[in-house]
């Protein structure tokens, strides 16, 4: 069995479901295989910056919500109202 090296992207999974996207569609939009997308969203491999930017674009994630979807628990103590700017 594979070992998870990263936190599972639970909030991102919820957003994908809420926006009615399938993992297959997400993988195609990101130009990666379905297996690669599954590994990333489930915490087996890292999502790189370009992939995160593409997900932000596809899902319409605002700057103020980036931490919620990509950094989860590690940023819960960050000051409210702080935004991450993605270019």
C-alpha positions in Angstrom: 0.0 0.0 0.0 1.2 3.5 -0.8 2.2 5.9 2.0 0.6 9.3 2.2 3.3 12.0 2.3 1.0 15.0 2.3 -2.3 16.0 3.8 -5.3 14.9 1.9 -7.0 17.8 0.1 -10.4 17.3 1.8 -11.6 20.9 1.3 -10.5 20.9 -2.3 -12.4 17.6 -2.9 -15.5 19.2 -1.4 -15.2 22.2 -3.7 -14.7 19.9 -6.8 -17.8 18.0 -5.9 -19.8 21.2 -5.2 -18.9 22.5 -8.6 -20.0 19.2 -10.2 -16.6 18.4 -11.7 -15.3 14.8 -12.0 -11.7 13.9 -11.3 -11.5 12.8 -14.9 -12.5 16.3 -16.1 -10.1 17.9 -13.6 -7.2 15.8 -14.7 -7.9 16.6 -18.4 -8.1 20.3 -17.7 -4.8 20.1 -15.9 -3.2 18.0 -18.6 -2.3 15.2 -16.3 -3.4 11.6 -16.0 -6.4 10.6 -13.8 -4.0 8.5 -11.7 -1.7 11.5 -11.2 -4.7 13.7 -10.2 -5.9 11.0 -7.7 -2.5 10.8 -6.2 -2.3 14.5 -5.7 -5.8 15.1 -4.3 -5.4 12.1 -1.9 -2.0 13.2 -0.5 0.4 10.7 -2.1 2.2 13.2 -4.3 2.5 17.0 -4.0 0.6 19.5 -6.0 3.2 21.9 -7.6 2.7 25.7 -7.9 1.6 25.5 -11.6 -0.9 22.8 -10.8 -2.3 24.8 -7.9 -2.6 27.9 -10.1 -4.5 25.8 -12.7 -6.9 24.5 -10.0 -7.4 28.0 -8.7 -8.3 29.1 -12.2 -10.6 26.2 -13.0 -12.5 26.3 -9.7 -12.6 30.1 -9.4 -10.9 30.1 -6.0 -10.5 33.6 -4.6 -7.2 34.8 -3.1 -8.7 34.8 0.4 -9.7 31.1 0.1 -6.3 29.8 -1.2 -5.1 28.9 2.3 -8.3 27.0 3.0 -8.1 24.8 0.0 -4.3 24.3 -0.3 -2.8 24.6 3.1 -5.5 23.4 5.4 -4.7 22.9 9.1 -1.2 24.3 8.8 -2.6 27.8 8.3 -5.6 27.8 10.7 -3.7 30.1 13.1 -2.9 32.6 10.4 -4.5 36.0 10.9 -8.0 36.4 9.6 -8.3 38.5 6.5 -4.8 37.7 5.2 -4.7 36.7 1.6 -2.2 34.8 -0.5 -1.7 36.3 -3.9 -1.3 33.9 -6.8 0.0 35.2 -10.1 
